[in-house]
Amino acid sequence: MEIVVEEGDVMAEHDIVILGSGSLARSVCYSLALVSPNESVVTVVSRTASSSAEVCYIADVRATLAGTAVKFRPLSLGRYSADSISSILRQTRPKLVLNCASYQSPWEKIYSPSAWTTLMSRAGFGITLPLQAAVAIEASTAVAGLDSPPLFVNACFPDAVNPLLKALGLPVFCGVGNVALLAASLRESLRPDGAGRLQVLGHHWHLHTPPTDADDALAWLDGMPIHGVGSLLRRQRATARSELNIVNGLVTALLLAGIVSGREMWTSLPGPLGLPGGYPVRVHGDVIELNLPEGISQSQALFLNSQWAERDGVYVEEDGKVTFSKQGFLQVRSELPDFASTVPATDIPGICSRLLEVRSRLRLMQAASGGNSK
């Protein structure tokens, strides 16, 4: 196990540990540098020492120019295993851990198209659950093993990964992105006077335009239903997903800063307490609870999110049964003939390993052919 310390003073309590150094992790750090209200330390952990150091340098410069008291410290590890993550958490003793690391980049199909990305496009996003969940499982396992566990927040497909963690008996506080992005976009479109209590019930699936208006996310402003949600989200849905991480980073940074400082927040988040999909919530320190509008019960909200999850290609039931869509199942069966449409949550790490083998093979096949996947 390799753990590399890039800066001194790692034995002091660090308020936040961020796993990953990709576009979302960077956006979160660059936003935290501007919005952290109190003196704090953010530790950025990745598998590449230079990446962690780069993120922390940029964030530190931004914090200095903005006059905030947040500092960033880089660390690196050989692999995202529960043991290596646990070792870092014992060093840093954070209040909160944010996981932004997974084994599948959403940008691969843009920058490195191949037979693998073609398979993923045909199978649908839900089939990536094992690749999105693997690091989250290791990180949550590390958190669970600590005497004083920090809050664990997951940024990787939280609408489905968080219920998976819950089914495995692992801790998860909430997710970020997805319904939180929908809420941010709706607030910009509506621009309500004053604070304006906005409540959004939605799913990762709603990042794209649904087939009909009746299938869209639901929203309320000061207790009153908002009509024409789709039209209010039109600008967001027309924007490149890579650009949206700039907004996601700020939304996430505001949430993390609020949690660490103990500020009460009324917002909308994916996967709170391991629930599937996204919900309006109240967050106050280490307490999170649903804040559903009048007339919507928790069972109704869960039912709606279960329907949206099935359309997104994967649904995780409370008993840990994971069901992939027929489309995704059939596409993957072409490469893994014994792939099952329904599996227990405990099988997900093994499926991740098998999908990574398929990915390596399909990437090599594409490289050998010397062409692009159309």
HELIX and SHEET records of a PDB file:
HELIX    1   1 SER A   23  VAL A   35  1                                  13    
HELIX    2   2 ALA A   49  ALA A   66  1                                  18    
HELIX    3   3 ALA A   82  THR A   92  1                                  11    
HELIX    4   4 GLU A  108  TYR A  111  1                                   4    
HELIX    5   5 ALA A  115  ALA A  123  1                                   9    
HELIX    6   6 PHE A  125  THR A  128  5                                   4    
HELIX    7   7 LEU A  129  ALA A  144  1                                  16    
HELIX    8   8 PRO A  158  ALA A  167  1                                  10    
HELIX    9   9 VAL A  179  LEU A  190  1                                  12    
HELIX   10  10 HIS A  204  LEU A  207  5                                   4    
HELIX   11  11 ASP A  213  ASP A  215  5                                   3    
HELIX   12  12 VAL A  229  LEU A  232  1                                   4    
HELIX   13  13 ARG A  234  ARG A  237  1                                   4    
HELIX   14  14 ARG A  241  SER A  261  1                                  21    
HELIX   15  15 PRO A  272  GLY A  274  5                                   3    
HELIX   16  16 GLN A  298  ASP A  312  1                                  15    
HELIX   17  17 LYS A  326  ARG A  333  1                                   8    
HELIX   18  18 ALA A  345  ASP A  347  5                                   3    
HELIX   19  19 ILE A  348  SER A  369  1                                  22    
SHEET    1   A 7 ILE A   3  VAL A   5  0                                        
SHEET    2   A 7 VAL A  70  LEU A  77 -1                                        
SHEET    3   A 7 SER A  40  SER A  46  1                                        
SHEET    4   A 7 ILE A  16  LEU A  19  1                                        
SHEET    5   A 7 LEU A  96  ASN A  99  1                                        
SHEET    6   A 7 LEU A 151  ASN A 154  1                                        
SHEET    7   A 7 CYS A 174  GLY A 175  1                                        
SHEET    1   B 3 LEU A 198  LEU A 201  0                                        
SHEET    2   B 3 LEU A 218  LEU A 221 -1                                        
SHEET    3   B 3 MET A 224  PRO A 225 -1                                        
SHEET    1   C 3 GLU A 264  PRO A 270  0                                        
SHEET    2   C 3 GLY A 278  HIS A 284 -1                                        
SHEET    3   C 3 VAL A 287  LEU A 290 -1                                        
SHEET    1   D 3 VAL A 314  VAL A 316  0                                        
SHEET    2   D 3 LYS A 321  PHE A 324 -1                                        
SHEET    3   D 3 THR A 342  PRO A 344 -1                                        
END                                                                             
